[in-house]
Amino acid sequence: MPWRGARASDKPRALGVVRLSVGNENQTGEETQRTRISKRADAEEMELVDFAVDLDVSASISPWMRPSLGDWLNNKRDQIDHIIILKIDRIARSVRHLSEAIEWCEVNGKGLISCEEGFDLSKPWGKTIAKILAVVAEAELDAIKARNKASRETMRKTGRWPGGFVPFGRRAVKGEEGFTLELDPEYGPTLIEMIRRFVEKPSFSGVADWLNEQGVPTAQDIARIRAAAGESTTRLAAPKPRGGRWTATTVQAVLTSRSLLGEYVRANGSVVRNDDGTPVMRSEPVLNEEEWAKLSEAVASVKYKKPKGSTSPTVGVTFCLTCGSPLYYVKGNLSKGQRERYRCHGNKSKGIDACPKQRFWAEDLYPWLESALLGEIGHPERMESTTTIDDSRAAKLAVIDGKMNQLLQELRQDEIGAVAYASQVASLAQEREKVTSQEGPKPVTVWTGTGESYTDWWQRSSTDERREFLKKHKVKAYFRPDVLAIDPGDLIENIRQQGVSWWDVPVKASQVLAPIVPVSLSAKPYEKPPTLTGVEWEIVSRWEGFEAERAAQQAKAEEEAKAADGANKVPTPA
């Protein structure tokens, strides 16, 4: 047996176990449990060495997995001889967990004493009584779960808030018939501003950066702050605010939740519905149907997916010029001397094999793309396009289609019955037919200046923002070891709106091929060769031209550095 150090007395050492469940008000408090356990230790003439206190911990959690008790059982068992509990359900509510605890006590030579039930494992019939009580406790736990489930379902059907995590920008308010949700006076305006900013400039990371700059706490920290101030009964595993930061993922969760419509949304994203299929409303809507459709359209344009590992800065933008397949980013490994690179992997689904020798170093590919693109479109003013419709027909159709998609998703998840689904879809189909029969004007695209050039915007933007911008405007870059061909996508329309010709400003290390136009040279018909990518407009850059330009820039920078270094040297006194 390991040496434990000198002991203050020869009395048996006891550990008091205290546990409180999450959000259960009808239970013995912490201080009462401590007092009863202390009295029992004195009566047994034991030395109470410490308490293992686990607050907001369910009885369904294994004793070995609880933060405080688990530490004692796993790491400090040699420091105690007995475990004292107020009631058996403070250590376990299942027969399995209690049987494991009893076996652990026997193997490690420990006693287990209950103040209320009166059993002691060190005494005759102690184990038998304990197991009988465990069966009763397990049945009681099942009954509690059934009551909670029924209670929550009743509250959902009536639109009441059953408790739990409150969505960002809302707060739980108690009324005559229970709790409901309403817009939070403190953080509700922030939620509205989040939505406005995202619709104006769809970027989850951009909204997250703004929230962090403003010092807005996350929804979890708001719950912790209010629980600590006694303003909320919501309790989380970590009671103190963590100072968490907003991320693109957390912003996406807020802006894609149908709770913004006031609907009751389950954890899996499905909507709680009445028997007739209509959604259960639990709060005043933050957005109306048309505003939700507009937000959903913005979300669909840049829907963020959490990256696995390192994300390519050009995913969805760079392709192989030989076979047209996407170029894949391969992470480097400095310890093995491996550099970051892009490779053509072909397309197995289309039967396209990987192109041989189609490898590009990351340190070359991105600067090459940047130089060729900005060399042609860097000088004009960057413009943003908005599409407007004179009537609300398109908005109405978007709302109807969104409802149909939501119902289909819930049917697949068995969250809505077939009869209710058919009734709702039939109603929506009739409504859609009425809307589509109405004639309306075509959408009008308006380009608005931003006051800065493409080069200025590029230099102040992050890599993620640049990638999303290029994808939004359908810009594609096709690479071959000797040449880069860029399809400018929708940016051509931007240039045309400004009345700027490609040849108004001298180009840099690239050439632009205009649409094929037959010309006559010396009475001999001639046509310009087709573009490399097959599109109408194209930006082409040769590798040797870019390499020479980059070498010249590096040489110039070195010369300027030498000149600056010479100017800063102080002459040595004679």
N, C-alpha and C positions, 0 to 999 in steps of 0.2 A: 504493500500500500504506500502511495507517495506521501512524503512528509507534508503536513498541513500547517506547520508553524504552531506556536504556543497558543493555547485556548484560554479564554478568560474564566471558564468554569467547566466542570465535568458533566453538566446537564446535557441531555439530548438536544440536538440542534434542530429547530423547526423552521420551515419556510412557509409563510402565509401566501396563499394564492387568491388574488382579487381579479374579477373580470366583470366588465359591463358591456352589454350588447349595443349595437348601433341603433340609436334612435328609439330605444325602448324605455319609456318613462315608468312603466310599472315593474320596477325591479329594485332590489336593495342597493342603496348607494354605496359609494366607495368607502366613506368614513365608517358607516355602519358595519360593513364587512371587516374592515381593519379592527374595529373595537371588539367584535365578537371573536375574531380569531385570536387577538391578544389575550382575551380572558380565558379562552380554551387552553392556550399555551401555558398561562400561569397555573391553571388548574391541573395540568398534566406535569407541572414542574419542568417545563422545557425552556430552553433559551431561544427566543424568536430572533433569528439572525437577520431576516430581511423579509420584504414583501415582493412578490412577482405580480406587478400591476399591469393588466392589459385592458385599456379602455377602447371602446368602439370596436370590439372584437367579437365576432359571432361564435356561438358555441359549436357551430358546425366545423370550425377550423381545428385541425389537429393540435393537441397541446404542444407538440414538438415544433409546430410552425408558428406559434404565437411569439411576438417580439420579446417579451420579458420572460414568460414561463419557459419558452423554448430555449432561451439562453441558459437558464438554470439546469434544465434536464439534459441538454447536450454538452455543456461546457463546465458546469460548476456543481455537479452532483456529489462530489466528494466533500463539499462544504456543508451538507445537510444530512440529517438522519430521518426526519419526518416531513410530510407535507400536510398542512392544515387548510381546509376549505370550509366556507360557510355552508354551502349546499353542494350536492353532487353535480348539479348542472353548471357549477362554476368551473369545473375541470373538464366535463364531457357531457354531451347529451345523446350520444349514440353508444349502443352496446359495444360496437367495435372499438371505439376510442377508449372507453372505460376498461375494456378487457386488456387492451394494449398497455394502459396506464398501470393496471394491477400487475400484469406480467413484468413490467419495467421495475416496479417497486420490489417484487419478489427477487428478481435477478440481481438488483443492486442493493438489497437489504434495507429498503426504506419503508417507513410506515405511512399510511394514508388515513387521515382522520377527518370526519365530517362533523361540523358543529351541530347542525339541525337534525340530520338523520341518525346520529349517534353511533355510526359504525367506525371500527378501527381495524384495519387489516392485520394488525399484530395480535388481534384477539380472536377467539373462536367465533365462527359464523360471520365474521366480518366480510369475507369475499362473497358469500352467498347473498347477504343483505345488499351489498353494493351492486351486484349484477341485477337483482330484482328491481332496485331503484333505477338502474340505467334503462331498463325496458320501459318503465313509466316515463322517464325523462325524454326518451326518444319518441314515444307516442305524443308527448306534449309538444315537442318540437315540430312534428308533422302537423299537428293541429294548428300551431301558430302560423306555419307557412300557408296552410289552407285558408285560414282566416285573413291573413294579409293579402293573399291573391284575390279572394272574393271581394275584400274591401277596396282594393285598388281597381278592380274591374268595374265595380259600382261607381266609383268616383270618375273613372274614365268615361263611362256612358253618360254621366251627367255633366261632363266638362269640368269637373273639379280637379284641382291639382293634388295628387296623392303624396307629394313630397319627393325628395331626391334632388338631383342636380338641376339648378335653374339655368335655362339658356341665357347666353350673354345678352345684355341689354334689357332683360326682363326682371321682374321681382315677384315674389309670391306675396299676395295680400289676402288677409283673412276677412271673409264676409259672413253673412248670416248662414249660408249653407256650406261653409268650408273655405278652403283656399282656392284662389284663382290667380292667373298670371296677368300682369299688366306691364306697360312700358315703364322701365326704370327711369325716374326723373334724373338720376345721376349719370347713368351710362346709356340710357336710351338714345339721347342725341348723338353719342359716339357711334352707336349701331347705325343710325340713319346716315351719318357721314361716311361710314365704311361702305355702305351700299352705293351712295352717290359717287364716291371716288372710284369704286370698282367699275361701275357702269360707264363712267367717263373714260377711264383708262384701265381696262381689264388686266390686272396683275395681282395675284394672291400675295406674292412676295412684296410688291410695292405697298399694298395695304398693311401688311405685317410690319414693314419698316416704319411706316407712318405711326402706327399704334405704339411701337417701341420708342420712337422719338418723342411722342406725347406722354410717355410714362403711364400708359393705360394698363392696368393689371389684367391678367388673363381671367377667364371666367372662374377657374379653379381658385385663384388667389382671392377673387372677390368673395367667393363663398367662405373661404377661410377667415378673411377680414371681418365679415359680417357675423360669422359664428362666434368669433372671439369677442365681438362687441355685444353679443346677445341679441343681434338683430335677425338671426336666422337659425333654424334648427338643423340645417344641412351640415353634416359632419363628414370630413374626409379623413383618409388614413393618416395624412400628415397635417396636424391641426394648425401649424404656423405657416404664414405666407412664404412662398419659396422665391418670390421675385422672378417667376418664370417669364420668358419672352414669347411673344407671338411669333408663329411660323406660318409659312404658306399653307401647311396642312391644317392648322387650327383655324385660320381665316376661311379656308375652303369649307370646313365643317359648319361654320356659322352661316355662310352665304348660300349653302346648298340645302339647308334644312327647311322643310315646309312648315315648320313652326312659325316662320315669318308671316305665314298666311293666317296664323291663329289656330291652325289645326293641331290636333293631338297626334304626335309622332312617336312611334315606338323606337327602341334602341336600334333596330335593324333598318330604320328609315321608312317603314310602312306607316300608313295613316290609320288611326283608330276610327272605325265607322259605325254608324247606327245600323239597325236591322235593315233599313231600306237602302243602305249603301252610301248615304250622305256622310261627310266627315264630321266627327265630333269636334266642336270648337271649345278650346279651353282658355282663350284670351282674345283680347282685341287685336285684329291683324296689324302687323307693322306695315305690310304692303297689300295693295289690292291686286286683283288677278292680273291686270295688264302690267303693273309694275313688276310683279313676280315673273311674268313672261319675258320682260325686258332684261331682268337680272339673269334669268336662266339662259337667255341667248348670249349674254356676255360671258357667263361661266362656260358655256359650251365652246366658245371660241378659244379659250386658253386653259381648258380643264387641266388642273395640276395633278400629276401623279407623283407620289413620293419616290424619289430616285433610289435605285438599288445600287449601292456603291457609288462610284464616281460617275457623274453624268457628263456626256459629251457636250462640249460647248456649241456644237454645230449639228446636233441630232435633228433629223428632219430637214436639213438644209443641204448637206453635202452628199454627192452621189458619184458613182463610177461612170466616167464618160464612155467607157468601152461597152458596158452591159446595162447601164442605167440603174443598177442596184445601189442601195444605200451604202455609204462607207461607215464602217464600225470603228468606234474608238477603243483602243487597247491601252489600258493603264501601264505605266512603266514601273520598274523596280530598280531603284538606285543601287541597292545592295548587290544586285545581280548584273548591274550595268545595262539594264534594259530601258530604252527610251519610250516616251509616250508616242503613239503612232496611230494612224488610220489605215484600215485594210478593207479591200473588197472581199466579202464573203459570199457573193453571188446571192441567189434566191432559190432555195431548195423547193419551195412550194410551186415555183414556176419552172423548175427544172434547169435553172441557170447555175452553172458552176462558178466558183470563185475565179476571178481573172488573175493570171500569174503576173507577178512583179508589179502589182498595183498596191504599193505601200508608200505612205507619205508620213514623214515625221511631223508631229504636232507643232513643233516649233517653226516649221516651214508653212504648213497648210493654212493656218489661221491668218498669219500676216499676209500671205499671198492673196487670200480672199479679201481681206480688209483693204489692201492696196488697190486691187483691181476694181472693187465696188466703189470705194470712195473716190478713186481717180476719175470716175465718170459721173457719179451722182452726188459727190460730196459738196459741191459748190451751190446747188440750188437750195431754196428754202424748203425745209421739211414741212409737209402738209399732212393734216389728219382728215380722213374722210368720214362722213356721217350720212347714213341713208335715212331719209324721212319719207313718210307716207301721209298724204293729206287726210285720209279718213282712218278709222279704227278697225278696218276689216282685217288686216294682217294681224293686228294685236289680238282680236277676238279669235281668229283661227289658231294662233299660238297658244292661247289659253285653253281652248277646247282640246287641242292635240296633247298638251301637257297633262290634262286631266285623264285623257284616254290612256296615255302611257303609264301614268301612276296607277290606274285601276288594273291594267294588265300586269304590272309588276307585283301588285298585291295579290292578284289571283294566282300567279305562279308561286307565291310564298304562302299560299293557303291562309291569307289574312282576310279574305273576303269570299263570301259564298258565291256560287255560280249564278244563282237567281238574282242576287243583288247586283252582281257584276253585269249581267245581261240587261237588267233594267236601266242601270246608269249609262251604259254604253249606247243603248238604243236612244235614250234621251239626248245624249251628246251628239250622236250621229244626225238626228233630226235637226238639232241646233246648227251643226256644221253645214248641213245642206242648205239651210236658209241663208247662212252667211256667204257661202260660195256662190249662190245664185245672184248675189248683189254685185254689180259692176263697180269698179273703183279705179282710180288713177294708178299708174305704175310708180314704183318707188323712185325717188329722186336722190341722187348722190351729190353731196355738197362737200367740196374741199376747202378747208380753212387753214390759213397760214399759222405757223407757230412762232415765227419771229427768230428762228435759229436755223442754221444750215444742217444738212445731214452730218457733216463732219463734226460740228459742235455737239450735236446730240450724241453721236457715237462715242466721242471722247468722255462724256460725262455719264454714260450708261454702263450698267453691269453687263457681264457676259450673258446672263440669263435674259435680260431685257432685250439685248441685241438679237439673240436667237428667236425669242417669241415675236419680235418685230418682223424679222425676215420670214418666219413661217406665216404670220398673219397676212403679209403681202405676197405670199406664194413665190418668194425668191428661192431659186434652186441653183446650186453651184456644182458643176460637173468637172471632175478632175481626171487628168491623165498625167503621167510623169512629165510630159513636155508642154502641156497646155491646160488652161483653165477656161471653161466657157460658163458664163453666168446667164441664166434666164431671169431678167429683172422682175418678172411677174407683174403685179398691179402697180409697181412704182413707175412704169411707163406712163400710166394715166396721170400720175402726179406731175411728171415732167410736162406732159402735154397741156395740163391745166394751167401751167405757168407760162406756156408759150416759149419754153426754152428749147433750143436746138442742141443736139449733142455737140455740135461744132462751135457753139458760142464761146466756149472756154477751152483752151488747149488741154488735151487729154494727157494722162500720165501712165506710161508703161502699159498701155492697153489699146485696143482698137475696137470700134463699134461697127457692127455690121447692120446696116439698115435693111428694110424689107427688100426682097428681090425685085429689081426694076430693070426691064430691058433697056439697054443703051446702045448707041451706034457709034462705033469707032472706025473711022476711015471706011464708011459705008458697009462695015461688016457687023452684023448683029452680034451682040454679046450680052450674056447674062452673068450677074454676080454669082459665084458659087453658093450653094445652100449653106445655111448656118449649121454649126456642129451639133447643136441640140435639136434642130428642127423647128424651133420657135420663130416667131416673126422678128423679134428683136433679140439681140444677143451682145454681151460684153465678153471679149476674148482677150486673154493675157497669156503671153508666152513665158515659159519658165526662165529662159535665158535673159529675157528683158527684165523680169522682176528681180532675178538674182543680181544682175548688174546694177540695178537701181538701189537695191539694199546694200550692196558693197560700197557704192558711192556715198550713201548716207552714213554708213559706219565710218568710212574714212574721213568724212567731213566732221563728224562728231569727235573723232580722235584728235583731229587737227585743232578744233575749237577748245578741247580739253587741255591740250598742250599749251595753247596760247594763253588760256586762263591761268594755268599753273605757273607759266613764266612771269605773268604780270603780277602774281601774288608773292613771288619771291622777293625778299628784302635784300638789297645789295650789301655785301660785307664791307664794313668800313676799312679804309686803307690804313 
